[in-house]
């Protein structure tokens, strides 16, 4: 069942054509820690762009392009919906109604635009470092993004029946499993704490986003998971670069 769940995690988090059957989905439900191993694979492949012997701006451009090619835009779509919900007036019901609307508003444009800007600037800084550090930060940042989703699944409550409810309600023990799986990524830039800072950013973003979602949406839904992935990646990349600079 764990292998099926890992296949489901790959299918859910990437564009790789596996893990879309019912067995894979059932194996993934209740096992959010399985998100984390996917972060290693995605981070390693996308991180090759930052580690390549290319001009720094070119490497910084290739990195987000590689992420889109590998993972698609579903999570960015969640961030866009959250951006629209954040700027609308009204209670949780009204905000969830706006999130379900297919119209792209100003809030969505600003949220996605700032995330892309943050990712690009972080990539620009990371690409200027040695290839080993750049690759380590790319892996750590992607692991942090998946760790953020695992924390949401264990600590959050679903706002309504849907994608979010399929993941929320995971046991508290799943967080410790996810943290254990993420530990090797935290050592990717040893002896510098840069990778550890990047990984630590994931749970921080998750808890901040969870507090916001409880207050404004009545809980967690699929869009919150997607936004956590995108925001945690950006925060982790910058946390890693800052920690490397200061260490």
Backbone as numpy.savetxt, mean C-alpha at the origin, in Angstrom:
# Nx Ny Nz CAx CAy CAz Cx Cy Cz
-4.29 -24.63 1.91 -5.12 -23.41 1.91 -4.26 -22.15 1.91
-3.11 -22.23 2.60 -2.22 -21.07 2.63 -1.68 -20.77 1.23
-1.31 -21.81 0.51 -0.81 -21.62 -0.85 -1.89 -21.02 -1.74
-3.11 -21.46 -1.56 -4.22 -20.89 -2.32 -4.42 -19.43 -1.95
-4.28 -19.14 -0.64 -4.41 -17.77 -0.20 -3.32 -16.87 -0.75
-2.09 -17.40 -0.83 -1.00 -16.62 -1.40 -1.26 -16.35 -2.88
-1.80 -17.33 -3.55 -2.17 -17.14 -4.95 -3.26 -16.08 -5.07
-4.20 -16.11 -4.11 -5.25 -15.10 -4.10 -4.69 -13.70 -3.85
-3.68 -13.61 -2.98 -3.07 -12.31 -2.70 -2.38 -11.76 -3.94
-1.70 -12.63 -4.68 -1.04 -12.20 -5.91 -2.09 -11.72 -6.92
-3.17 -12.47 -7.03 -4.22 -12.09 -7.96 -4.92 -10.80 -7.58
-5.07 -10.57 -6.27 -5.76 -9.37 -5.79 -4.89 -8.12 -5.87
-3.61 -8.28 -5.62 -2.71 -7.13 -5.50 -1.92 -6.81 -6.76
-1.93 -7.70 -7.73 -1.15 -7.46 -8.93 -2.01 -7.77 -10.17
-1.40 -7.57 -11.32 -2.09 -7.87 -12.58 -1.71 -9.26 -13.10
-0.97 -10.00 -12.32 -0.61 -11.36 -12.72 -1.89 -12.20 -12.77
-2.14 -12.89 -13.85 -3.43 -13.58 -14.03 -3.52 -14.89 -13.25
-3.46 -14.81 -11.92 -3.64 -15.97 -11.06 -4.50 -15.56 -9.88
-5.04 -16.53 -9.18 -5.71 -16.26 -7.93 -7.06 -15.57 -8.01
-7.77 -15.76 -9.12 -9.08 -15.12 -9.24 -10.24 -16.10 -9.03
-9.92 -17.34 -8.70 -10.98 -18.33 -8.50 -11.44 -18.32 -7.04
-12.53 -19.01 -6.78 -13.14 -18.99 -5.45 -12.23 -19.59 -4.38
-11.51 -20.64 -4.72 -10.62 -21.28 -3.74 -9.52 -20.32 -3.28
-8.95 -19.58 -4.23 -7.90 -18.62 -3.88 -8.46 -17.51 -3.01
-9.64 -17.04 -3.33 -10.25 -15.96 -2.55 -10.55 -16.41 -1.13
-11.08 -17.62 -0.98 -11.38 -18.15 0.35 -10.10 -18.35 1.15
-9.01 -18.73 0.47 -7.74 -18.90 1.16 -7.16 -17.60 1.64
-7.46 -16.51 0.94 -6.94 -15.19 1.32 -7.76 -14.56 2.43
-9.08 -14.73 2.42 -9.95 -14.13 3.43 -9.54 -14.62 4.81
-9.35 -13.68 5.71 -8.96 -14.03 7.07 -7.47 -14.22 7.25
-6.68 -14.07 6.18 -5.23 -14.22 6.25 -4.54 -13.00 5.62
-4.75 -11.82 6.17 -4.18 -10.61 5.57 -2.66 -10.58 5.60
-2.04 -11.39 6.44 -0.57 -11.43 6.46 -0.01 -11.88 5.12
-0.83 -12.57 4.33 -0.37 -13.03 3.02 -0.18 -11.88 2.03
-0.67 -10.69 2.39 -0.39 -9.52 1.54 1.11 -9.23 1.51
1.77 -9.44 2.64 3.16 -8.99 2.81 4.13 -9.66 1.83
4.10 -10.98 1.63 5.04 -11.57 0.68 4.93 -10.99 -0.73
3.73 -10.58 -1.12 3.56 -9.98 -2.44 4.33 -8.67 -2.53
4.43 -7.98 -1.41 5.19 -6.73 -1.39 6.65 -6.93 -1.75
7.22 -8.05 -1.31 8.62 -8.33 -1.65 8.79 -8.47 -3.17
7.89 -9.22 -3.79 8.00 -9.46 -5.23 7.80 -8.19 -6.03
6.74 -7.45 -5.71 6.46 -6.21 -6.44 7.57 -5.19 -6.21
8.01 -5.05 -4.97 9.06 -4.09 -4.66 10.37 -4.41 -5.35
10.70 -5.70 -5.42 11.96 -6.09 -6.06 11.94 -5.80 -7.55
10.82 -6.11 -8.20 10.75 -5.90 -9.65 10.70 -4.40 -9.97
9.82 -3.66 -9.30 9.73 -2.22 -9.55 11.00 -1.50 -9.13
11.65 -2.00 -8.08 12.86 -1.37 -7.58 14.03 -1.47 -8.53
13.97 -2.40 -9.48 15.05 -2.50 -10.47 15.19 -1.21 -11.25
14.07 -0.49 -11.41 14.13 0.79 -12.12 14.98 1.79 -11.34
14.84 1.80 -10.02 15.62 2.73 -9.20 17.08 2.32 -9.11
17.34 1.02 -9.21 18.70 0.52 -9.08 19.46 0.50 -10.40
18.76 0.71 -11.50 19.39 0.61 -12.82 20.36 1.78 -13.04
21.42 1.55 -13.82 22.39 2.63 -14.11 21.84 3.59 -15.16
20.85 4.35 -14.76 20.17 5.29 -15.65 20.25 6.69 -15.04
20.03 7.73 -15.82 19.92 9.07 -15.23 18.84 9.07 -14.16
19.08 9.78 -13.09 18.17 9.76 -11.95 16.72 10.12 -12.32
16.48 11.17 -13.11 15.08 11.46 -13.47 14.42 10.33 -14.26
15.19 9.67 -15.12 14.63 8.56 -15.90 14.25 7.40 -14.99
15.13 7.07 -14.04 14.84 6.00 -13.09 13.61 6.34 -12.26
13.50 7.61 -11.86 12.36 8.04 -11.05 11.05 7.95 -11.83
11.10 8.12 -13.13 9.91 7.99 -13.97 9.55 6.53 -14.18
10.55 5.69 -14.39 10.30 4.28 -14.65 9.71 3.56 -13.45
10.06 4.01 -12.26 9.58 3.34 -11.04 8.05 3.35 -10.93
7.38 4.50 -10.98 5.91 4.46 -10.92 5.29 3.78 -12.14
5.94 3.89 -13.30 5.42 3.17 -14.46 5.46 1.67 -14.24
6.54 1.20 -13.62 6.65 -0.23 -13.32 5.59 -0.66 -12.32
5.31 0.18 -11.35 4.28 -0.14 -10.36 2.90 -0.26 -11.01
2.61 0.67 -11.91 1.32 0.60 -12.60 1.23 -0.65 -13.47
2.33 -0.98 -14.15 2.34 -2.17 -14.99 2.15 -3.43 -14.16
2.71 -3.45 -12.96 2.64 -4.64 -12.11 1.33 -4.75 -11.35
0.83 -3.63 -10.87 -0.31 -3.67 -9.95 -1.59 -3.05 -10.48
-1.54 -2.34 -11.60 -2.74 -1.71 -12.12 -3.08 -0.44 -11.37
-4.33 -0.01 -11.48 -4.74 1.26 -10.87 -5.89 1.10 -9.89
-6.20 -0.14 -9.52 -7.34 -0.35 -8.62 -7.16 0.35 -7.28
-5.95 0.28 -6.73 -5.71 0.90 -5.43 -5.71 2.42 -5.54
-5.18 2.92 -6.63 -5.22 4.37 -6.86 -6.67 4.84 -7.00
-7.51 4.00 -7.56 -8.93 4.33 -7.68 -9.55 4.45 -6.29
-9.12 3.59 -5.37 -9.60 3.70 -4.00 -9.19 5.01 -3.36
-7.96 5.42 -3.62 -7.49 6.71 -3.10 -8.29 7.86 -3.69
-8.62 7.76 -4.98 -9.42 8.79 -5.63 -10.80 8.91 -4.98
-11.42 7.77 -4.72 -12.74 7.79 -4.08 -12.66 8.38 -2.67
-11.57 8.08 -1.97 -11.40 8.63 -0.63 -11.19 10.15 -0.69
-10.50 10.60 -1.74 -10.30 12.04 -1.90 -11.61 12.76 -2.08
-12.51 12.20 -2.88 -13.82 12.81 -3.06 -14.62 12.80 -1.75
-14.53 11.69 -1.02 -15.26 11.58 0.24 -14.75 12.58 1.27
-13.46 12.88 1.21 -12.85 13.75 2.21 -13.32 15.20 2.09
-13.69 15.60 0.89 -14.04 17.02 0.69 -15.54 17.29 0.68
-16.35 16.24 0.68 -17.79 16.45 0.62 -18.32 16.74 2.02
-19.40 17.50 2.11 -20.03 17.80 3.39 -21.10 16.75 3.67
-21.21 16.36 4.93 -22.22 15.39 5.30 -21.66 14.30 6.18
-22.53 13.38 6.59 -22.13 12.31 7.47 -21.54 11.13 6.72
-21.26 10.04 7.44 -20.67 8.86 6.81 -21.47 8.31 5.64
-22.80 8.33 5.76 -23.62 7.81 4.67 -23.45 8.62 3.40
-23.43 9.93 3.53 -23.26 10.80 2.38 -21.89 10.60 1.75
-20.86 10.45 2.58 -19.50 10.25 2.07 -19.39 8.92 1.33
-20.00 7.88 1.86 -19.96 6.58 1.17 -20.71 6.65 -0.15
-21.77 7.44 -0.18 -22.53 7.62 -1.42 -21.67 8.28 -2.49
-20.89 9.27 -2.10 -20.00 9.95 -3.04 -18.92 9.00 -3.54
-18.43 8.13 -2.65 -17.39 7.18 -3.05 -17.89 6.19 -4.10
-19.18 5.90 -4.05 -19.76 4.97 -5.01 -20.05 5.62 -6.35
-20.04 6.94 -6.40 -20.30 7.68 -7.63 -19.10 7.54 -8.57
-19.35 7.25 -9.84 -18.26 7.06 -10.79 -17.67 8.37 -11.30
-18.30 9.48 -10.96 -17.78 10.78 -11.39 -16.52 11.13 -10.60
-15.50 11.57 -11.31 -14.25 11.96 -10.67 -14.32 13.43 -10.29
-14.20 13.71 -9.00 -14.29 15.07 -8.51 -12.93 15.71 -8.27
-12.96 16.93 -7.79 -11.71 17.66 -7.51 -10.93 16.97 -6.40
-11.64 16.47 -5.38 -10.96 15.78 -4.29 -10.16 14.59 -4.78
-10.73 13.84 -5.72 -10.04 12.68 -6.28 -8.79 13.12 -7.04
-8.95 14.15 -7.85 -7.81 14.63 -8.65 -6.67 15.11 -7.77
-7.01 15.84 -6.70 -5.98 16.34 -5.80 -5.31 15.20 -5.05
-6.09 14.24 -4.56 -5.54 13.13 -3.80 -4.57 12.30 -4.64
-5.00 11.92 -5.84 -4.14 11.11 -6.70 -2.95 11.92 -7.19
-3.19 13.19 -7.51 -2.09 14.03 -7.98 -1.00 14.19 -6.93
-1.40 14.45 -5.68 -0.42 14.59 -4.62 0.32 13.28 -4.36
-0.41 12.17 -4.44 0.23 10.87 -4.23 1.26 10.59 -5.32
0.93 10.89 -6.56 1.89 10.69 -7.65 3.09 11.61 -7.51
2.82 12.86 -7.10 3.92 13.79 -6.89 4.83 13.30 -5.77
4.23 12.86 -4.69 5.02 12.34 -3.58 5.82 11.12 -3.96
5.20 10.23 -4.74 5.90 9.02 -5.17 7.06 9.37 -6.10
6.82 10.29 -7.02 7.86 10.68 -7.96 9.04 11.36 -7.27
8.76 12.24 -6.31 9.84 12.92 -5.60 10.61 11.94 -4.72
9.89 11.02 -4.09 10.57 10.00 -3.30 11.45 9.12 -4.16
10.94 8.76 -5.33 11.72 7.94 -6.26 12.95 8.69 -6.75
12.80 9.98 -6.98 13.93 10.80 -7.43 15.04 10.79 -6.38
14.64 10.93 -5.12 15.64 10.91 -4.05 16.26 9.53 -3.90
15.45 8.49 -3.97 15.97 7.13 -3.80 16.91 6.75 -4.94
16.57 7.17 -6.16 17.38 6.82 -7.32 18.76 7.46 -7.28
18.91 8.51 -6.48 20.21 9.18 -6.38 21.15 8.45 -5.41
20.64 7.45 -4.70 21.45 6.68 -3.76 22.08 5.49 -4.47
22.87 4.73 -3.75 23.49 3.54 -4.35 22.41 2.55 -4.76
22.73 1.69 -5.70 21.72 0.75 -6.20 21.21 -0.17 -5.10
22.08 -0.55 -4.17 21.66 -1.46 -3.10 20.65 -0.77 -2.18
20.91 0.47 -1.83 20.00 1.21 -0.96 18.69 1.50 -1.68
18.77 1.91 -2.93 17.56 2.21 -3.69 16.66 0.99 -3.80
17.27 -0.16 -4.11 16.48 -1.39 -4.22 15.91 -1.79 -2.87
16.71 -1.64 -1.81 16.23 -1.97 -0.48 15.06 -1.11 -0.05
15.11 0.17 -0.38 14.01 1.07 -0.02 12.75 0.77 -0.83
12.93 0.39 -2.09 11.77 0.04 -2.91 11.07 -1.19 -2.34
11.85 -2.18 -1.94 11.26 -3.39 -1.35 10.59 -3.07 -0.02
11.30 -2.33 0.83 10.75 -1.98 2.14 9.47 -1.16 2.02
9.42 -0.26 1.05 8.23 0.58 0.87 7.03 -0.23 0.42
7.27 -1.19 -0.45 6.16 -2.02 -0.92 5.69 -2.97 0.17
6.61 -3.49 0.94 6.24 -4.33 2.08 5.43 -3.50 3.09
5.86 -2.26 3.31 5.12 -1.37 4.22 3.70 -1.15 3.73
3.52 -1.00 2.43 2.18 -0.79 1.87 1.28 -1.99 2.14
1.82 -3.20 1.98 1.02 -4.40 2.23 0.81 -4.62 3.73
1.82 -4.24 4.53 1.67 -4.34 5.98 0.56 -3.41 6.46
0.45 -2.24 5.86 -0.62 -1.31 6.23 -1.99 -1.94 5.99
-2.14 -2.64 4.90 -3.42 -3.30 4.61 -3.70 -4.40 5.62
-2.65 -5.14 6.02 -2.83 -6.21 7.00 -3.25 -5.65 8.35
-2.68 -4.51 8.75 -3.06 -3.87 10.01 -4.51 -3.40 9.96
-4.91 -2.83 8.83 -6.31 -2.41 8.67 -7.26 -3.60 8.81
-6.87 -4.72 8.23 -7.74 -5.90 8.26 -7.94 -6.41 9.68
-6.91 -6.30 10.51 -7.00 -6.81 11.87 -7.63 -5.80 12.82
-7.35 -4.52 12.62 -7.81 -3.50 13.56 -9.11 -2.83 13.15
-9.48 -2.93 11.88 -10.63 -2.19 11.39 -11.93 -2.97 11.42
-13.02 -2.24 11.30 -14.36 -2.83 11.19 -14.96 -2.35 9.87
-15.66 -3.21 9.19 -16.23 -2.86 7.89 -17.37 -1.85 8.07
-17.41 -0.87 7.17 -18.49 0.12 7.22 -19.79 -0.46 6.66
-19.67 -1.45 5.79 -20.83 -2.10 5.21 -20.37 -3.39 4.55
-21.30 -4.19 4.12 -20.98 -5.45 3.46 -20.35 -5.18 2.11
-19.23 -5.82 1.84 -18.54 -5.61 0.58 -17.12 -6.11 0.65
-16.25 -5.52 -0.17 -14.86 -5.96 -0.22 -14.17 -5.79 1.13
-14.43 -4.66 1.79 -13.79 -4.42 3.08 -14.16 -5.46 4.11
-15.42 -5.89 4.11 -15.87 -6.87 5.10 -15.26 -8.24 4.86
-14.75 -8.49 3.65 -14.10 -9.77 3.36 -12.75 -9.88 4.05
-12.15 -8.75 4.40 -10.82 -8.76 5.02 -10.85 -8.38 6.49
-11.76 -7.49 6.89 -11.79 -7.05 8.28 -12.23 -8.20 9.18
-11.89 -8.08 10.43 -12.25 -9.13 11.37 -11.17 -10.18 11.53
-10.02 -9.97 10.90 -8.91 -10.91 11.06 -8.44 -10.87 12.50
-7.86 -11.96 12.95 -7.41 -12.06 14.33 -6.25 -11.11 14.60
-6.10 -10.72 15.87 -4.98 -9.86 16.25 -3.66 -10.55 15.99
-3.66 -11.87 16.09 -2.43 -12.62 15.83 -1.93 -12.46 14.42
-2.84 -12.15 13.49 -2.41 -12.00 12.10 -1.47 -10.81 11.94
-1.61 -9.79 12.81 -0.71 -8.64 12.75 0.71 -9.06 13.09
0.84 -9.92 14.10 2.18 -10.37 14.49 2.80 -11.23 13.39
1.98 -12.02 12.73 2.49 -12.80 11.59 2.96 -11.87 10.49
2.15 -10.84 10.20 2.52 -9.88 9.15 3.79 -9.14 9.52
3.93 -8.75 10.79 5.14 -8.07 11.24 6.36 -8.97 11.11
6.19 -10.25 11.42 7.29 -11.19 11.28 7.71 -11.35 9.82
6.74 -11.39 8.94 7.04 -11.52 7.52 7.71 -10.26 6.98
7.39 -9.11 7.57 7.95 -7.85 7.10 9.34 -7.58 7.67
9.73 -8.30 8.72 10.99 -8.02 9.41 12.22 -8.06 8.49
12.34 -9.05 7.59 13.53 -9.05 6.72 13.65 -7.78 5.87
12.53 -7.22 5.44 12.58 -5.99 4.63 13.13 -4.83 5.44
12.90 -4.84 6.76 13.38 -3.77 7.61 14.90 -3.77 7.73
15.51 -4.89 7.38 16.97 -4.99 7.46 17.64 -4.80 6.11
16.89 -4.36 5.12 17.42 -4.30 3.75 18.54 -3.29 3.58
18.62 -2.28 4.44 19.67 -1.27 4.32 20.62 -1.30 5.52
20.62 -2.40 6.24 21.47 -2.52 7.43 22.93 -2.21 7.08
23.67 -1.45 7.93 23.33 -1.03 9.30 22.52 0.27 9.39
22.20 0.88 8.28 21.35 2.07 8.32 19.92 1.67 8.67
19.21 2.47 9.46 17.82 2.16 9.81 16.82 2.62 8.76
17.30 2.96 7.56 16.41 3.52 6.54 15.27 2.58 6.19
15.58 1.32 5.92 14.53 0.36 5.56 13.58 0.11 6.72
14.11 0.08 7.94 13.25 -0.11 9.11 12.28 1.05 9.26
12.76 2.26 9.00 11.88 3.44 9.05 10.80 3.34 7.99
11.16 2.85 6.81 10.18 2.70 5.74 9.10 1.69 6.12
9.51 0.55 6.64 8.54 -0.48 7.03 7.63 0.02 8.15
8.21 0.74 9.11 7.43 1.25 10.24 6.37 2.25 9.80
6.60 2.92 8.67 5.62 3.90 8.19 4.30 3.25 7.81
4.34 1.98 7.41 3.12 1.30 6.99 2.05 1.24 8.07
2.35 0.66 9.25 1.35 0.62 10.32 0.92 2.01 10.78
1.82 2.98 10.77 1.46 4.34 11.18 0.39 4.91 10.25
0.61 4.78 8.96 -0.38 5.25 7.99 -1.70 4.52 8.17
-1.64 3.21 8.39 -2.85 2.41 8.55 -3.67 2.88 9.74
-3.02 3.14 10.87 -3.75 3.55 12.07 -4.33 4.95 11.92
-3.59 5.85 11.28 -4.12 7.19 11.04 -5.33 7.14 10.10
-5.21 6.35 9.05 -6.31 6.23 8.10 -7.52 5.53 8.74
-7.26 4.57 9.60 -8.35 3.88 10.29 -9.12 4.84 11.18
-8.41 5.71 11.90 -9.07 6.69 12.76 -9.94 7.63 11.92
-9.43 8.05 10.76 -10.20 8.92 9.88 -11.43 8.19 9.34
-11.25 6.94 8.92 -12.36 6.18 8.33 -13.46 5.91 9.35
-13.09 5.62 10.58 -14.11 5.40 11.61 -14.95 6.65 11.82
-14.31 7.78 11.83 -15.00 9.04 12.11 -15.83 9.52 10.92
-15.33 9.31 9.72 -15.96 9.91 8.55 -16.73 8.92 7.67
-16.41 7.64 7.77 -17.09 6.65 6.92 -17.84 5.61 7.71
-17.65 5.59 9.01 -18.29 4.58 9.83 -17.55 3.26 9.81
-16.34 3.23 9.29 -15.56 2.00 9.24 -14.74 1.91 7.97
-14.25 0.72 7.71 -13.34 0.47 6.59 -14.08 -0.17 5.43
-13.74 0.23 4.22 -14.25 -0.44 3.03 -13.11 -0.71 2.05
-13.42 -1.22 0.90 -12.38 -1.56 -0.07 -11.56 -0.38 -0.51
-12.19 0.79 -0.62 -11.46 1.99 -1.02 -10.43 2.39 0.03
-10.73 2.18 1.29 -9.79 2.50 2.36 -8.56 1.59 2.26
-8.79 0.33 1.95 -7.66 -0.58 1.75 -6.77 -0.11 0.60
-7.40 0.26 -0.50 -6.63 0.73 -1.65 -5.85 1.99 -1.33
-6.50 2.93 -0.63 -5.82 4.17 -0.26 -4.67 3.90 0.69
-4.85 2.95 1.61 -3.77 2.62 2.54 -2.54 2.12 1.80
-2.76 1.31 0.78 -1.65 0.80 -0.02 -0.88 1.94 -0.68
-1.60 2.87 -1.29 -0.95 3.96 -2.02 -0.27 4.95 -1.07
-0.95 5.33 -0.01 -0.41 6.32 0.92 0.76 5.76 1.72
0.66 4.51 2.12 1.75 3.90 2.89 3.02 3.77 2.06
2.86 3.46 0.79 4.04 3.36 -0.08 4.78 4.68 -0.16
4.03 5.77 -0.37 4.65 7.09 -0.48 5.31 7.48 0.85
4.58 7.30 1.95 5.12 7.66 3.26 6.36 6.84 3.57
6.33 5.56 3.24 7.46 4.69 3.52 8.70 5.08 2.72
8.51 5.40 1.46 9.64 5.78 0.62 10.31 7.04 1.16
9.51 8.03 1.55 10.08 9.27 2.09 10.69 9.04 3.48
10.05 8.22 4.29 10.62 7.92 5.61 11.99 7.25 5.46
12.09 6.35 4.49 13.36 5.68 4.26 14.45 6.62 3.79
14.10 7.49 2.87 15.09 8.46 2.33 15.55 9.41 3.44
14.60 9.90 4.24 14.95 10.80 5.33 15.85 10.10 6.35
15.49 8.87 6.71 16.29 8.13 7.68 17.70 7.87 7.14
17.82 7.56 5.85 19.12 7.34 5.25 19.95 8.63 5.29
19.31 9.74 4.99 20.01 11.03 4.98 20.51 11.41 6.36
19.73 11.11 7.39 20.07 11.50 8.75 20.98 10.50 9.45
21.09 9.30 8.90 21.88 8.26 9.57 23.36 8.33 9.19
